Amino acid sequence: MLALAKQYYEKYVTGFWEQRFAIITLGVISALYFGMLGVAWAVTGEFTRWGGHFLQFLGVNTDAYSYLKLVRFAGTPLTRVDGVLVLGMFAGALISALLGQNVKIRIPTGKRIFQALLGGIIAGFGTRMAMGCNLAALFTGIPQLSFHTWLFTIGTIAGTFYGLKISMHPWMMGNPKLTVAKALAPEPENPVYYRIQPYLGIAGFALLASYLVYLGGNGYPSNLLLAVVFGFAFGFLIQKGQVCFTSAFRDLWLVGRANTAKALILGIAVQTIITAAFLAKGMNPNVIWWAGPGALLGGVLFGVGIVIAGGCETGWMYRSMEGQLHFWFVGLGNVIGATVLTLAWDGGVFPYLVQPFPRVDLAKYFGMPVALALTALMLAALYFWADWRQTLDNTLLARRVKREG
């Protein structure tokens, strides 16, 4: 039975997950997630709550910090929608990686661990300053028609540019020494740990499905079960499509590759249309946050951080499930950065960079038709900018080849 399931997966599924399809599907599913549960697909708010649990472990009175109240810090990861969503994402990414035979333990060097932590901390601090990461302040935030997401997006694009400059500094890149390579025994073409992965993935999926059925039959809240299912779908798709916002923006600046950026814009556009239908029926958006320097600066810090770290919030989650231990440190940095922001929020961030500025719901300010038109224009501008960057780099490369040839 397992062998038959593996053959079916390889024949009908493996070649189907082209990145653009995966990203557009993510847009559709995230809109449905909002429509069915009334919340946006987001992860860093939950990482902030993990930091709150750590503060409690240290004996800190978390009631004294208004930011934790803002992100509704209560319960445990198993009793929160975002908590089980994140766990479902890890499960989905792991099972997807196993089915695709993509799991292999890779151990980073000391410098890479430092970069992972540093970049993760900067990105985690920035995302929570802006009240969202590449999901709630960009991919799922723009469709909810919040103007702060525009500022965050502009900041992120600028931040990835500066992050690339920093990451290309000689100290960050290192100074590799060329040595004579020693002969190594050839690795088997298809070692056992690769061959068994699809079977582990199928078994893991069956186990998860059975456990969810068991929970459903024993009174586990339906909204939490639904969040796990959506989380699994998100995790499966981001791994299968290798969806990382870091590469989307970094590659634009580095080599002019715009494929991922364009796909993300299309995914946002599709999601915006579906989300608008839910908003038109009276649903309230839940990511309308302050449109001020906090959102813009938070985007810049996020962009800088993800490039230094080598992965964004979605990127580090699926790559950590592929066995890349470097990205566990990125995730740890995200939690640390969000926790630092929690501690700094009341003393300086909120009163100066956030509180004086309004929460701008474009639909309320301009009406739904105008808000959608403005969003469409913004997305079109981003799409054509990405296309222009790609064309420019291709032209410059062609000229260089011709000149040097």
SEKOLMAR-582696 format. One record per residue (C-alpha): residue number from 1; residue in one letter; x, y, z. Coordinates in nm, 2 decimals. Each point is the difference from the previous one (the first is absolute). Example, Ala and Ser with C-alpha at 12.3 -4.5 7.8 and 13.67 -1.06 7.14 Angstrom:
<recs>
REC   pos   code        X        Y        Z
REC     1      a     1.23    -0.45     0.78
REC     2      s     0.14     0.34    -0.07
</recs>
This chain:
<recs>
REC   pos   code        X        Y        Z
REC     1      m     0.00     0.00     0.00
REC     2      l     0.28     0.24     0.09
REC     3      a     0.19    -0.08    -0.32
REC     4      l    -0.32     0.06    -0.21
REC     5      a    -0.06     0.34     0.17
REC     6      k     0.36     0.10    -0.06
REC     7      q    -0.03    -0.09    -0.37
REC     8      y    -0.32     0.20    -0.03
REC     9      y     0.16     0.30     0.17
REC    10      e     0.31    -0.01    -0.23
REC    11      k    -0.21    -0.04    -0.31
REC    12      y    -0.28     0.25     0.05
REC    13      v     0.13     0.25     0.26
REC    14      t     0.37     0.06    -0.01
REC    15      g     0.02     0.17    -0.33
REC    16      f    -0.31     0.21     0.06
REC    17      w     0.14     0.24     0.27
REC    18      e     0.14     0.27    -0.22
REC    19      q     0.07     0.30     0.23
REC    20      r    -0.25     0.24    -0.15
REC    21      f    -0.28    -0.25     0.04
REC    22      a     0.10    -0.06     0.36
REC    23      i     0.01     0.37     0.08
REC    24      i    -0.34     0.07    -0.16
REC    25      t    -0.15    -0.30     0.18
REC    26      l     0.14     0.15     0.32
REC    27      g    -0.18     0.32    -0.08
REC    28      v    -0.33    -0.18    -0.05
REC    29      i     0.04    -0.21     0.31
REC    30      s     0.10     0.29     0.22
REC    31      a    -0.31     0.20    -0.11
REC    32      l    -0.21    -0.30     0.08
REC    33      y     0.17    -0.03     0.34
REC    34      f    -0.10     0.36     0.07
REC    35      g    -0.35    -0.06    -0.12
REC    36      m    -0.05    -0.31     0.21
REC    37      l     0.18     0.09     0.32
REC    38      g     0.00     0.38    -0.01
REC    39      v     0.37     0.03     0.05
REC    40      a     0.29     0.06    -0.24
REC    41      w     0.27    -0.25    -0.07
REC    42      a     0.29     0.12     0.23
REC    43      v     0.28    -0.15     0.20
REC    44      t     0.21     0.26     0.18
REC    45      g    -0.28     0.09     0.24
REC    46      e     0.02    -0.36     0.12
REC    47      f     0.38     0.03     0.02
REC    48      t    -0.05     0.30     0.22
REC    49      r    -0.22    -0.20     0.23
REC    50      w     0.27    -0.27     0.02
REC    51      g     0.23     0.28     0.13
REC    52      g    -0.27     0.09     0.25
REC    53      h     0.00    -0.36     0.13
REC    54      f     0.38     0.02     0.04
REC    55      l    -0.03     0.33     0.19
REC    56      q    -0.25    -0.17     0.23
REC    57      f     0.25    -0.29     0.05
REC    58      l     0.26     0.25     0.11
REC    59      g    -0.25     0.14     0.26
REC    60      v    -0.08     0.32    -0.19
REC    61      n    -0.35     0.15     0.06
REC    62      t    -0.12     0.00    -0.36
REC    63      d    -0.32     0.19     0.10
REC    64      a     0.22     0.32     0.01
REC    65      y     0.06    -0.01    -0.37
REC    66      s    -0.27     0.15    -0.22
REC    67      y     0.13    -0.16    -0.32
REC    68      l    -0.08    -0.35     0.13
REC    69      k    -0.36     0.12     0.06
REC    70      l     0.00     0.14    -0.35
REC    71      v     0.08    -0.34    -0.15
REC    72      r    -0.24    -0.17     0.24
REC    73      f     0.25    -0.20     0.20
REC    74      a    -0.20    -0.27     0.18
REC    75      g    -0.02    -0.37     0.02
REC    76      t     0.26    -0.23    -0.16
REC    77      p     0.10    -0.08    -0.36
REC    78      l    -0.24    -0.29     0.00
REC    79      t    -0.30     0.21     0.10
REC    80      r     0.06     0.30    -0.24
REC    81      v    -0.10     0.01    -0.36
REC    82      d     0.34     0.14    -0.11
REC    83      g     0.18    -0.25     0.22
REC    84      v    -0.15    -0.31    -0.16
REC    85      l     0.03     0.17    -0.34
REC    86      v     0.37     0.03     0.04
REC    87      l     0.03    -0.36     0.12
REC    88      g    -0.20    -0.11    -0.30
REC    89      m     0.24     0.20    -0.23
REC    90      f     0.30    -0.18     0.14
REC    91      a    -0.18    -0.34    -0.05
REC    92      g    -0.10     0.09    -0.35
REC    93      a     0.35     0.11    -0.10
REC    94      l     0.16    -0.31     0.16
REC    95      i    -0.23    -0.24    -0.18
REC    96      s     0.04     0.19    -0.33
REC    97      a     0.38    -0.02     0.04
REC    98      l    -0.01    -0.37     0.08
REC    99      l    -0.22    -0.08    -0.30
REC   100      g     0.23     0.19    -0.22
REC   101      q     0.31    -0.17     0.15
REC   102      n     0.14     0.35     0.10
REC   103      v     0.09    -0.07     0.37
REC   104      k     0.37     0.00     0.07
REC   105      i     0.17     0.13     0.32
REC   106      r     0.23     0.29    -0.08
REC   107      i     0.21     0.15     0.28
REC   108      p     0.10     0.37    -0.03
REC   109      t     0.33     0.16     0.09
REC   110      g     0.05     0.23     0.30
REC   111      k    -0.02     0.31    -0.22
REC   112      r    -0.32    -0.11    -0.17
REC   113      i    -0.16    -0.06     0.34
REC   114      f     0.10     0.35     0.10
REC   115      q    -0.15     0.14    -0.32
REC   116      a    -0.32    -0.21     0.05
REC   117      l    -0.05     0.13     0.35
REC   118      l     0.09     0.36    -0.08
REC   119      g    -0.22     0.01    -0.31
REC   120      g    -0.28    -0.18     0.18
REC   121      i     0.00     0.25     0.29
REC   122      i     0.00     0.30    -0.23
REC   123      a    -0.28    -0.15    -0.21
REC   124      g    -0.20    -0.10     0.30
REC   125      f     0.03     0.34     0.16
REC   126      g    -0.10     0.17    -0.33
REC   127      t    -0.30    -0.21    -0.07
REC   128      r    -0.16     0.05     0.34
REC   129      m     0.07     0.37    -0.02
REC   130      a    -0.20     0.00    -0.32
REC   131      m    -0.26    -0.23     0.15
REC   132      g     0.06    -0.28    -0.26
REC   133      c     0.26    -0.18    -0.21
REC   134      n     0.01    -0.10    -0.37
REC   135      l    -0.35    -0.15     0.06
REC   136      a    -0.22     0.22     0.22
REC   137      a     0.17     0.32    -0.12
REC   138      l     0.04    -0.09    -0.36
REC   139      f    -0.14    -0.32    -0.15
REC   140      t    -0.32    -0.02     0.20
REC   141      g     0.00     0.36     0.12
REC   142      i    -0.02     0.18    -0.33
REC   143      p    -0.32    -0.19    -0.09
REC   144      q    -0.16     0.13     0.32
REC   145      l     0.05     0.35    -0.13
REC   146      s     0.21     0.14     0.28
REC   147      f     0.22     0.29    -0.10
REC   148      h     0.27    -0.10     0.25
REC   149      t     0.08    -0.30    -0.22
REC   150      w     0.10     0.23    -0.29
REC   151      l     0.25     0.17     0.23
REC   152      f     0.13    -0.33     0.12
REC   153      t     0.04    -0.13    -0.36
REC   154      i     0.20     0.31    -0.10
REC   155      g     0.21    -0.03     0.30
REC   156      t     0.07    -0.37    -0.06
REC   157      i     0.10     0.06    -0.36
REC   158      a     0.25     0.27     0.12
REC   159      g     0.11    -0.22     0.29
REC   160      t     0.09    -0.29    -0.23
REC   161      f     0.21     0.23    -0.21
REC   162      y     0.20     0.12     0.30
REC   163      g     0.00    -0.35     0.15
REC   164      l     0.17    -0.12    -0.31
REC   165      k     0.26     0.27     0.02
REC   166      i     0.07    -0.11     0.36
REC   167      s     0.01    -0.37    -0.07
REC   168      m     0.24     0.05    -0.29
REC   169      h     0.26     0.17     0.23
REC   170      p     0.32    -0.21     0.00
REC   171      w    -0.04    -0.08     0.37
REC   172      m    -0.35    -0.13    -0.05
REC   173      m     0.10    -0.20    -0.31
REC   174      g     0.31    -0.13     0.15
REC   175      n     0.34    -0.06    -0.15
REC   176      p     0.00    -0.36    -0.13
REC   177      k     0.34    -0.17    -0.03
REC   178      l     0.07    -0.23    -0.29
REC   179      t     0.15    -0.33     0.10
REC   180      v     0.06    -0.33    -0.18
REC   181      a    -0.31    -0.21     0.04
REC   182      k     0.03    -0.34     0.15
REC   183      a    -0.14    -0.30    -0.18
REC   184      l    -0.34    -0.09     0.14
REC   185      a    -0.18    -0.32    -0.03
REC   186      p    -0.28     0.04    -0.25
REC   187      e    -0.35     0.03     0.16
REC   188      p    -0.25    -0.25    -0.12
REC   189      e    -0.23     0.13    -0.27
REC   190      n    -0.31    -0.07     0.21
REC   191      p     0.10    -0.05     0.36
REC   192      v    -0.24    -0.17     0.24
REC   193      y    -0.09     0.32     0.19
REC   194      y    -0.14     0.14    -0.33
REC   195      r    -0.18    -0.31    -0.11
REC   196      i    -0.20    -0.03     0.33
REC   197      q    -0.11     0.36     0.01
REC   198      p    -0.31    -0.02    -0.21
REC   199      y    -0.12    -0.29     0.21
REC   200      l     0.06     0.20     0.32
REC   201      g    -0.19     0.29    -0.16
REC   202      i    -0.30    -0.21    -0.09
REC   203      a     0.00    -0.16     0.35
REC   204      g     0.03     0.34     0.16
REC   205      f    -0.29     0.13    -0.20
REC   206      a    -0.21    -0.30     0.10
REC   207      l     0.09     0.04     0.36
REC   208      l    -0.08     0.37     0.00
REC   209      a    -0.34    -0.05    -0.17
REC   210      s    -0.09    -0.28     0.24
REC   211      y     0.09     0.21     0.30
REC   212      l    -0.21     0.29    -0.13
REC   213      v    -0.29    -0.23    -0.04
REC   214      y     0.05    -0.13     0.35
REC   215      l     0.01     0.36     0.14
REC   216      g    -0.31     0.09    -0.20
REC   217      g    -0.19    -0.29     0.15
REC   218      n     0.10     0.10     0.35
REC   219      g    -0.12     0.35     0.00
REC   220      y     0.31     0.19    -0.11
REC   221      p    -0.12     0.35    -0.12
REC   222      s    -0.08     0.00    -0.37
REC   223      n     0.17     0.33    -0.06
REC   224      l     0.33    -0.14     0.13
REC   225      l    -0.04    -0.31    -0.22
REC   226      l    -0.06     0.22    -0.30
REC   227      a     0.30     0.21     0.08
REC   228      v     0.22    -0.31     0.01
REC   229      v    -0.13    -0.11    -0.34
REC   230      f     0.06     0.34    -0.15
REC   231      g     0.34     0.01     0.16
REC   232      f     0.09    -0.33    -0.15
REC   233      a    -0.10     0.12    -0.34
REC   234      f     0.20     0.32     0.04
REC   235      g     0.31    -0.19     0.11
REC   236      f    -0.03    -0.26    -0.27
REC   237      l    -0.03     0.27    -0.27
REC   238      i     0.28     0.23     0.12
REC   239      q     0.24    -0.30     0.00
REC   240      k    -0.12    -0.15    -0.33
REC   241      g     0.01     0.34    -0.17
REC   242      q     0.32     0.11     0.19
REC   243      v    -0.18     0.33     0.08
REC   244      c     0.24     0.24     0.17
REC   245      f    -0.04     0.38    -0.01
REC   246      t     0.37     0.04     0.07
REC   247      s     0.09    -0.14    -0.34
REC   248      a    -0.29     0.18    -0.17
REC   249      f     0.14     0.34     0.09
REC   250      r     0.37    -0.07     0.04
REC   251      d     0.02    -0.17    -0.34
REC   252      l    -0.15     0.31    -0.16
REC   253      w     0.28     0.21     0.13
REC   254      l     0.27    -0.26    -0.05
REC   255      v    -0.06    -0.15    -0.34
REC   256      g    -0.33     0.15    -0.12
REC   257      r    -0.19    -0.33     0.04
REC   258      a    -0.37     0.10     0.03
REC   259      n    -0.18    -0.33    -0.02
REC   260      t    -0.08    -0.04     0.37
REC   261      a    -0.08     0.36     0.05
REC   262      k    -0.24     0.00    -0.29
REC   263      a    -0.16    -0.32     0.13
REC   264      l    -0.05     0.16     0.34
REC   265      i    -0.16     0.30    -0.15
REC   266      l    -0.24    -0.22    -0.20
REC   267      g    -0.08    -0.19     0.32
REC   268      i    -0.08     0.32     0.19
REC   269      a    -0.22     0.12    -0.29
REC   270      v    -0.21    -0.32     0.00
REC   271      q    -0.02     0.00     0.37
REC   272      t    -0.12     0.37     0.00
REC   273      i    -0.29    -0.09    -0.23
REC   274      i    -0.12    -0.28     0.22
REC   275      t     0.06     0.19     0.32
REC   276      a    -0.20     0.29    -0.13
REC   277      a    -0.30    -0.23    -0.05
REC   278      f     0.02    -0.08     0.38
REC   279      l     0.05     0.36     0.10
REC   280      a    -0.30     0.10    -0.22
REC   281      k    -0.22    -0.25     0.19
REC   282      g     0.08     0.19     0.33
REC   283      m     0.31    -0.18     0.13
REC   284      n     0.24     0.22     0.18
REC   285      p     0.37     0.01    -0.09
REC   286      n     0.23    -0.09     0.29
REC   287      v     0.33     0.15    -0.11
REC   288      i    -0.08     0.37    -0.02
REC   289      w     0.30     0.15     0.19
REC   290      w     0.18     0.33     0.03
REC   291      a     0.12     0.15    -0.32
REC   292      g     0.30     0.19     0.11
REC   293      p     0.38    -0.01     0.04
REC   294      g    -0.03    -0.32     0.20
REC   295      a    -0.14    -0.19    -0.30
REC   296      l     0.26     0.15    -0.24
REC   297      l     0.30    -0.05     0.23
REC   298      g    -0.12    -0.34     0.10
REC   299      g     0.00    -0.10    -0.36
REC   300      v     0.35     0.13    -0.05
REC   301      l     0.13    -0.20     0.30
REC   302      f    -0.19    -0.31    -0.12
REC   303      g     0.15     0.03    -0.34
REC   304      v     0.35     0.05     0.14
REC   305      g    -0.04    -0.29     0.24
REC   306      i    -0.14    -0.26    -0.23
REC   307      v     0.29     0.05    -0.25
REC   308      i     0.26    -0.02     0.27
REC   309      a    -0.17    -0.31     0.15
REC   310      g    -0.06    -0.16    -0.34
REC   311      g    -0.37    -0.06     0.04
REC   312      c    -0.33     0.17     0.09
REC   313      e    -0.27    -0.14     0.23
REC   314      t    -0.14    -0.24    -0.25
REC   315      g     0.34    -0.08    -0.14
REC   316      w     0.16    -0.10     0.33
REC   317      m    -0.30    -0.22     0.10
REC   318      y     0.01    -0.23    -0.30
REC   319      r     0.38    -0.01    -0.03
REC   320      s     0.03    -0.09     0.37
REC   321      m    -0.22    -0.30    -0.08
REC   322      e     0.23    -0.10    -0.28
REC   323      g     0.28    -0.05     0.25
REC   324      q     0.18     0.33    -0.05
REC   325      l     0.09     0.07     0.37
REC   326      h     0.12     0.36    -0.09
REC   327      f    -0.37     0.10    -0.03
REC   328      w    -0.08    -0.12     0.35
REC   329      f     0.22     0.28     0.12
REC   330      v    -0.18     0.24    -0.23
REC   331      g    -0.32    -0.10     0.17
REC   332      l     0.15     0.04     0.34
REC   333      g     0.12     0.34    -0.10
REC   334      n    -0.36     0.09    -0.11
REC   335      v    -0.13    -0.09     0.34
REC   336      i     0.28     0.20     0.18
REC   337      g    -0.06     0.30    -0.22
REC   338      a    -0.38     0.00     0.05
REC   339      t     0.06    -0.03     0.38
REC   340      v     0.24     0.29     0.00
REC   341      l    -0.26     0.21    -0.18
REC   342      t    -0.25    -0.10     0.26
REC   343      l     0.23     0.13     0.27
REC   344      a     0.07     0.33    -0.20
REC   345      w    -0.36     0.07    -0.12
REC   346      d    -0.13     0.20     0.30
REC   347      g     0.32     0.19     0.07
REC   348      g     0.08     0.15    -0.35
REC   349      v    -0.14    -0.18    -0.30
REC   350      f    -0.37     0.05     0.05
REC   351      p    -0.01     0.36     0.12
REC   352      y     0.23     0.14    -0.27
REC   353      l    -0.02    -0.23    -0.30
REC   354      v    -0.35    -0.15     0.02
REC   355      q    -0.26     0.18     0.22
REC   356      p    -0.01     0.34    -0.17
REC   357      f    -0.10    -0.15    -0.33
REC   358      p    -0.34    -0.13    -0.12
REC   359      r    -0.12    -0.35    -0.09
REC   360      v    -0.09     0.04    -0.37
REC   361      d    -0.26    -0.24    -0.14
REC   362      l    -0.01     0.10    -0.37
REC   363      a    -0.35    -0.14    -0.04
REC   364      k    -0.14     0.22     0.28
REC   365      y     0.20     0.31    -0.12
REC   366      f    -0.09    -0.03    -0.37
REC   367      g    -0.27    -0.27    -0.04
REC   368      m     0.06    -0.35    -0.12
REC   369      p     0.01     0.07    -0.38
REC   370      v     0.27     0.27     0.03
REC   371      a     0.19    -0.20     0.26
REC   372      l     0.02    -0.29    -0.23
REC   373      a     0.10     0.22    -0.30
REC   374      l     0.28     0.15     0.21
REC   375      t     0.12    -0.34     0.11
REC   376      a    -0.01    -0.12    -0.36
REC   377      l     0.21     0.30    -0.11
REC   378      m     0.25    -0.06     0.27
REC   379      l     0.04    -0.37    -0.09
REC   380      a     0.03     0.09    -0.37
REC   381      a     0.27     0.25     0.09
REC   382      l     0.19    -0.27     0.20
REC   383      y    -0.04    -0.25    -0.28
REC   384      f     0.13     0.23    -0.27
REC   385      w     0.28     0.11     0.22
REC   386      a     0.11    -0.36     0.05
REC   387      d    -0.03    -0.06    -0.38
REC   388      w     0.21     0.32    -0.06
REC   389      r     0.27    -0.12     0.24
REC   390      q     0.01    -0.34    -0.18
REC   391      t     0.02     0.16    -0.34
REC   392      l     0.26     0.25     0.11
REC   393      d     0.23    -0.27     0.15
REC   394      n    -0.04    -0.22    -0.31
REC   395      t     0.09     0.29    -0.22
REC   396      l     0.31     0.09     0.21
REC   397      l     0.10    -0.36     0.00
REC   398      a    -0.03    -0.03    -0.38
REC   399      r     0.21     0.31    -0.05
REC   400      r     0.27    -0.13     0.24
REC   401      v     0.01    -0.33    -0.19
REC   402      k     0.02     0.17    -0.33
REC   403      r     0.28     0.24     0.12
REC   404      e     0.20    -0.28     0.16
REC   405      g    -0.06    -0.24    -0.28
</recs>
